[in-house]
Amino acid sequence: MESKLLHEIIPLTQNDCFTVFTREKTYFDFPIHFHEEYELNFIVNGAGLQRIVGDHVGTTGDIELVLVGPNLEHAWFTQHANGKIISEVTIQFHKDLLDEKFLRRNQLSHIRNMFDKSSRGIRFGNKVAAAVKQKILLLHQRQGFDGVIALLEILNDLSRCTDMQLLSDSSLQGNSQLHYNSRRIEHATEFMRRHFDRAISLGEVAREANMTPSAFSRYFKSHTGINFIDSLNNIRLGHATKMLIDTNRSVAEIAFQCGFNNISNFNRTFKRRKGLTPKAFREEYVAGTRVFI
């Protein structure tokens, strides 16, 4: 049986810019869900919670600050944090709160880049979270225009920090928002996304970019920071992870359907990237879902 994620309709009206929930909890059991809006989730005293964002599964520290982009599945579960009183502040705002043309202005470029990255989920470092803690805790007291300015200040502070971790694989959503400012790279990457399920040679992809294999290899690495094989494996792992989450197909079936030539190679590559074997990842993810809606 395949799982269905909960599409949450949040209580944010079209007449409001954002909403804030401040809660003290001892238990986290809301199922994995997604919604159309951005969500900034701040948790204090939550060490040991299980964090699920897209295909990412992790454990929180004592302080947690995560920005989740529109339609990205996410949830937090109690796991090893039983018996604690945990403070949580959740800020949700419309994906069109800031107009796209407005975001393209030079002064807003940092926030636009952060919004792009949030399609994978962003976990901010502890020092960053501590620095904006008071602004987040006091946001619910700010009303009207002052509240909007306070939210923008928080987003600006976060967008300018360098201590952030992207959580989910970029290819999990199927429409990665990464831009390399290179038509050749975009063509090559799109070719890999279309044909990831079969053997692809460097020569094939180089032809898509109208370059020799050696020249393309150097060009691709300089523009993306990774080599062709790693990029192709990232795409394959994104699809494989999605299948591990959403289907009951065997690990071997998923490996071959995602272009890996043998199960051992798939297991090694997956574990090197995620720290777990595909089987262990599926077991941990499913255990965290608790409820299928």
Secondary structure, DSSP 8 states (H G I E B T S, - for coil): -----EE---S--TT-SEEEEEEEES------EE-SSEEEEEEES-TT-EEEETTEEEE--SEEEEEE-TT--EEEE-TT-TT--EEEEEEEE-TTSS-HHHHTSGGGHHHHHHHHHGGG-EEE-HHHHHHHHHHHHHGGG--HHHHHHHHHHHHHHHHT-S-EEE-S-GGGGSS-----S-HHHHHHHHHHHHHTTS---HHHHHHHTTS-HHHHHHHHHHHHSS-HHHHHHHHHHHHHHHHHHH----HHHHHHHTT-SSHHHHHHHHHHHHSS-HHHHHHHHHHHH----
